[in-house]
Amino acid sequence: MGSKPHIEERSGKGLTPLSGSRRPTTGRGKAESVLVLGGGLAGLSASLRLLQHGMRVTLVEKRPFLGGRAFSFRDHETGEEVDNGQHVFTGCCTYYVDFLKAVGVLDRVYFQPRLRVEVVRNGRAGVLASTPWLGRFHLLPSFLRYPHVGLRDKLLALYGLTKAGLADRSKHGAALDAESCYDWLKRHHQTERTIDNLWELIVLPALNDSVRDTSADMALMIFQEGLLSKPEDAALGYPTVGLTPLNGEPSQRCIEKAGGELALGRSVRAIRVEDGGVTGVELSGGRAAKADAYVSALPFGALLDVLPPEVSGSPFFEPASRLTSSPIVDIHLWYDRPVMDSPLAAFLDSPVQFVFNKSLIQGSNGRGQYLCISLSGAWRYIDRPKDDLVEEFGAEMARLLPKAREAALERSLVVKETRATFRSAPGAGKCRLPQATPLPNLFLAGEWTDTGWPSTMEGAVRSGVFAADALASGSR
Ligand SMILES: Cc1cc2nc3c(=O)[nH]c(=O)nc-3n(C[C@H](O)[C@H](O)[C@H](O)COP(=O)(O)OP(=O)(O)OC[C@H]3O[C@@H](n4cnc5c(N)ncnc54)[C@H](O)[C@@H]3O)c2cc1C
């Protein structure tokens, strides 16, 4: 799979490795006890950061394992580690890279030396790739050769990309949040064909929704941060191990080593609020827990469910009730022989969106090949029977990949995630809440909080760091 030459240098202002013993107290100057609610990436990064601030941390998670929406399980038949959904990140995800470094697992991700994605349409493969020495124009040479957009449309697309790069999101954020990406593209003279063969190719997997259903602001954010900046920001990274050995398990070890406590398999049933502050939480099993401060890293729906109604319905929290989610379906297929050569490919003329060659990415397990089809914005598939999906997509793979016609499909698995990501729909931006709340000892993390990022591992890790820093600095 090659090397990962520049990933070591990537760094945000995120997490740093924790020493075994607790560090001196920072922030408000006294070691506080903090209950972190929810053990996804947001709760994990908040816990690690709070421990760095010298605080006493207890993390409560309802499931018996950590990692939240980014987890894996062992398939009993193949022995393979299977992710709940293929996760990919890009070079601009500096807080997530810092997180991986802090928990000591940077060697468990593969990082492309430069962006390279094969895009197939009607049997013809094109490539979108970075040229390293061209700075922010790194995509230009491959785009000029890209076969799936005609010359006139290419000129218009270059105009659109230039406008996307120049859009002032800080000045026009509210207007861009209210507008759909599709309307923005049409306003900037993009044709239907370019929208389908270029813009949708990027927006759908990145925002887990169609250009028609995403806000222009979030779409422009991914173009500006991911594609129209430095070449190294656009390179793709993906785990070479399952998501649980990547995220959940090493974080658990780090938190425990640094003196944090874990309460796994405990659900938060209610957050008690009295006299304008949180006074404790009620947990499953009739237990209760108290701390000086609280960080909720729960999904928005779960948080609103456990807050008292007068708090969840208050002007500060109410906007979160207007957030919604979009689904992802992953179809895992094990063939008796190799059917695909590249590590990943996108297909434009097919319901198959992206296919990941897990045998190549995670290391081969036997003579056959394990592929994962990742379906974003999977509204059409989420309620379909799993057997139907395997039949339809098995036939589609045989149409797309000549070698799959001869191969036998030995095993299949379908994983559906109904609430995979919060929806970056028009208007969603103003429903995301800041990390500090009007309750002085309650702070919010979770990828859905206001991080400026869409629903990603990067957004989740950022939210945890921001919430912990807000708590440590005493801001509200
Ligand atoms: C299939 C799929 C594919 C994805 N692909 C990508 C990708 O390619 N790249 C990318 O960057 N991101 C991707 N994402 C999104 C990414 O996984 C999420 O944005 C991120 O993991 C969210 O982390 P979080 O900590 O904010 O929330 P969560 O992971 O949802 O964490 C919340 C935690 O709270 C716990 N919890 C809930 N209620 C309670 C309660 N009452 N008491 C106690 N605990 C509770 C949950 O069990 C969970 O562990 C994908 C997500 C899915 C599902």
The ligand as an ORCA input file, in Angstrom:
! r2SCAN-3c Opt
* xyz 0 1
  C     -21.679      4.163      8.734
  C     -20.946      5.421      9.059
  C     -19.950      5.882      8.213
  C     -19.272      7.060      8.513
  N     -18.251      7.463      7.705
  C     -17.456      8.467      8.105
  C     -16.288      8.779      7.373
  O     -15.976      8.170      6.356
  N     -15.494      9.769      7.856
  C     -15.798     10.461      8.984
  O     -15.003     11.318      9.387
  N     -16.921     10.210      9.690
  C     -17.759      9.230      9.268
  N     -18.882      8.931      9.979
  C     -19.323      9.846     11.054
  C     -18.571      9.628     12.349
  O     -18.546      8.263     12.700
  C     -19.325     10.409     13.440
  O     -19.439     11.759     13.063
  C     -18.609     10.379     14.780
  O     -18.190      9.082     15.116
  C     -19.562     10.931     15.851
  O     -18.924     10.869     17.099
  P     -19.643     11.451     18.406
  O     -18.795     11.081     19.546
  O     -19.984     12.868     18.182
  O     -21.043     10.689     18.480
  P     -21.313      9.133     18.765
  O     -20.246      8.335     18.104
  O     -22.715      8.870     18.387
  O     -21.126      8.988     20.325
  C     -22.192      9.146     21.232
  C     -22.061      8.078     22.293
  O     -23.066      8.290     23.274
  C     -23.579      7.027     23.659
  N     -24.899      7.256     24.210
  C     -26.046      7.585     23.579
  N     -27.050      7.749     24.456
  C     -26.522      7.524     25.681
  C     -27.053      7.541     27.002
  N     -28.328      7.855     27.253
  N     -26.211      7.256     28.032
  C     -24.896      6.964     27.820
  N     -24.360      6.913     26.584
  C     -25.149      7.203     25.528
  C     -23.589      6.221     22.357
  O     -23.650      4.837     22.612
  C     -22.276      6.665     21.739
  O     -21.203      5.850     22.121
  C     -19.612      7.783      9.678
  C     -20.612      7.320     10.528
  C     -21.275      6.155     10.234
  C     -22.336      5.649     11.189
*
